[in-house]
Amino acid sequence: MYGDEATVRKILAELGDTWAVVGLSSNRQRAAYGVAEVLQRFGKRVVPVHPKAETVHGEQGYASLADVPFDVDVVDVFVNSELAGPVADAAVAKGAGAVWFQLGVVDEAAYGRTRAAGLEMVMDRCPAIEIPRLG
């Protein structure tokens, strides 16, 4: 498993509250929309990162992670596994503290690079499932 309970807890409770959600758009049918809503309910600032750069859940969107003009604590990745590695690399370049690959998003090489760069990382899990468990 890529992300033990201690790492999950650290990312959700200790690393900070600004989450860049890559793949988040205004499409309510997409999983990213609902997960971002849950993160907001638990006090996280959700920053949409999507080529359309739409405002979602009241937050200004950006076309890429590099375009976000402030620091982000966690990069939550809702793109398919083939595209996830470059997003993890962009998170490292951005100076994020952690990367979270959503359920079904797996890239072992990206996991290794991200951890080697000193970031926390969880892969193939969902923060909207995990955060209520922190209690």
Rosetta blueprint (number, residue, H / E / L):
1 M L
2 Y L
3 G L
4 D L
5 E H
6 A H
7 T H
8 V H
9 R H
10 K H
11 I H
12 L H
13 A H
14 E L
15 L L
16 G L
17 D L
18 T E
19 W E
20 A E
21 V E
22 V E
23 G L
24 L L
25 S L
26 S L
27 N L
28 R L
29 Q L
30 R L
31 A H
32 A H
33 Y H
34 G H
35 V H
36 A H
37 E H
38 V H
39 L H
40 Q H
41 R H
42 F L
43 G L
44 K L
45 R E
46 V E
47 V E
48 P E
49 V E
50 H L
51 P L
52 K L
53 A L
54 E L
55 T L
56 V E
57 H L
58 G L
59 E E
60 Q L
61 G L
62 Y E
63 A L
64 S L
65 L H
66 A H
67 D H
68 V L
69 P L
70 F L
71 D L
72 V L
73 D L
74 V E
75 V E
76 D E
77 V E
78 F L
79 V L
80 N L
81 S H
82 E H
83 L H
84 A H
85 G H
86 P H
87 V H
88 A H
89 D H
90 A H
91 A H
92 V H
93 A H
94 K H
95 G L
96 A L
97 G L
98 A E
99 V E
100 W E
101 F E
102 Q L
103 L L
104 G L
105 V L
106 V L
107 D L
108 E H
109 A H
110 A H
111 Y H
112 G H
113 R H
114 T H
115 R H
116 A H
117 A L
118 G L
119 L L
120 E E
121 M E
122 V E
123 M L
124 D L
125 R L
126 C L
127 P H
128 A H
129 I H
130 E H
131 I H
132 P H
133 R H
134 L H
135 G L
